[in-house]
Amino acid sequence: MGEQNNNYLLNSSSFDNYAKEYDSWYDENKEIYKLEVKAIKKYIPKSEKENEKEIGLEIGVGTGRFAGVFGIKYGLEPSKSMADIAKYRGIKIYIGVAEELPFDNNFFDYILMTTTICFLNNPIKALGEIKRVLKPNGRLIIGFIDKDSLFGRFYESKKDNSKFYKNAKFYSLNDVLNMLNKLNYKNIIYEKVKLKNNDDGSFVVVCAEI
């Protein structure tokens, strides 16, 4: 792939230092994790051929909590400490960033990004790279916290003191839809998911095709 721009790796240091703490969040917040998994699962494509699986990639695979559940074979992750945990969950890991994907053109049937877009230094470039490595009519699934939602406002207010979100840039649903439209993604649909009873649909799943 060649040398990567170090600027794209700036957000990974906290995850390197606190990978186990990050991973434990899913055990401590099982109900929210289950809701997110349930919301994403319906958009993970299934092969029409028996005994054949669609080839998937999770960008920002982290510790493999989502890729492991969905049987996604490939994961991309800038943090080595996080990647080591994901490897333990059986995922084939590539160290890298979304803006410079180390994969051939037209390789994947689908790509998942869960709570990753807020950490990208250049989401437009990343979405362009995703189009490059997806097969024709390939699918992109993005799960994220809407910055205008209950959880989004909370994370935004606390991020300066957060180990993980200090360098994050949160996006609204409209922000994400505008980015996808700018790059001519098609068949865009979305779903808002309430993470608590008083929530207004903080977790959003957007599904688009190329």
N, C-alpha and C positions, 0 to 999 in steps of 0.2 A: 504493500500500500504506500510505502514511502513515509517520510517524516510527517507527523501530525503537528498542526498548529497548537503550541502549548496553551494559547489563550482559551482553547476549547476545553482544557482540562482543569481550569481553575476551580470549578465547583466540586471537584471530586475529593478534595483533601479532608473535609469533615466526615465524609462517608468512609474514607480509609481509616480514620482514627476511631470511629464509633460504629463500625459495621454490625457488631453483635447487638449493640443497643438499638440500632435501627431495626434489625431483624426481630427483636423481641417485641416491638410495637405490635406486630400482627398477632402475637399470642395474648397481649394485654388488651387488644381491641378486636376480639374475635367477631363480634356482631357486625361491626363496620366492614371488616375484611370480607365476611360472608356476603354482605350486601353488594360490595364492589365486584366480587367474583361472579355472583349471580347475574349482575347487570351486564358484565362483559361477555359471559359465556355464550349468550344467545347470538352474538355477532362473530364468534369464532367459526370459520367455515369448515364444513365437513366434506371429505372427498366423495364424489359420486360413485367411485369405484370401490368395491369391497376389498378390504385388507390393504388399502392405500391411504396414506395420510397426506393432507396438505402440508407443504413445507412452510413453516412459520418462523418468524424472528421476533424476539422482544427486544426493543431498543430501551436502554436504561433498565436492564433486567434486574439490577439490584442483587438481592440475595436469592432470587428465583422463586419468590412466593407465588407469583402469577404464572410464570412459564411452567413451573412444576405442576400446578393444578391443571393447566390446559394441555399439557403434553407438548409444549413448544420446544423443539429440538435445539434451536440456536438462540444465543443471547449475546447482546453487545453491552458492555459496561466499562466505563472509564476507571472505576475504583477497583484496584486489585483485591483489596480486602473483602469487598462485597462479592466480587467475582468468585473468589475462593469458596465462599459459602454456596453460591449458586452451582458451582461445579459439583459440590457434594450432593446436590439435589438432582444430578444427572444431566445438566444442561451443558451443551458444547459452547464454551465461552470464547468470545473475541474481545480483547481489550481495545477499546476505541470509542469514537464519538459519532453522533448522528450526522454531523456536518461533513464527515469524511468516511463514509461506510466502506469497509474493507471487503466488499462482495462484488461479484460479477453482475452485469446487467441482467435483468429479467430472471432473477434467481428464485424469488420467494412468491408463494401464493398469497401470503398475508403477513402483515407486520402489526405488532401491538406496541403501543407506548402507554404506560400507566404511571401517572404522576411523574412524568418525565419532561413534558414540554416546558414546564416552568423553570427547568434547569438548563435549557438550551441557550447558548449564546447567540445563535443565529437560526431561529426556527424556520425561516423561509428557505435558507440553504438546506437545512435538514429535510424539509418536506420535498424539496427538489431531488435530493439524494434518494429518498424513499421511493419516489416515482421511478427513478433509474433502476433500482434493484427489484422492484415488483414486476411480476409477469403481467402481460396484457390482461386487463380487467381484474388485476390484483386488488386486494382490500387492505385498507389502513384503518385500524381501530385505535382511537385515542381516548383514554380515560384521564380525567383531570378534575381538580377542584375549581369551580367557577369563582373568579375573584369577587364577583358581585353578590355571592351567596353568603349564607350564615357562616359556614366554615371558612370560606374565602376571606371574609372580612376579619374573622378571628385570627387566621394564620398571618394575614397581612399586618395586623396590629402587633403581633408577637414576634415577627420574623427577625427583627434586629437582635433579639436575644436568643434566637434558636440556633442550635448546632447545625441543623440540616437546611433550614429555609432562609438563612441569612442572605444568601446571594440569589435567591429565587426571584423570578419575575412572574407573577400570576397573571393569567389571562381570563377574560370573560368568554362566554360562549360565542358572542358576536365576533370577538377578536379571532378566535380559532376558525370560525366559519369564513371570515374574510380572507384569512391566510389560505385556506383550502381553495376558495373560489379564485383567488389571485393566480394560483398554480393550475387552475382548470381541472381540479378533481371533480368527479361526477357522482351522481346517485348519493348525495350526502343526506344522511339522516342522523338524528340525535335523540337521546333520552336523558332526562334528569332523574336522579335517584335521591330520595330522602334518606339521610344517614341517621336521623333521629326524628322523633315524633314532631318536634317543633321546627324541623328543618324545611327549607324552601326548595330543596333539590340541589344540594351542594355538589354532589358528584355527577359529572356529566360524561356520557359515553357518546362519542361521535364516530360514525362509520362512513367511510368514503371509498370510492373506487377510482382507478386511473383509466 
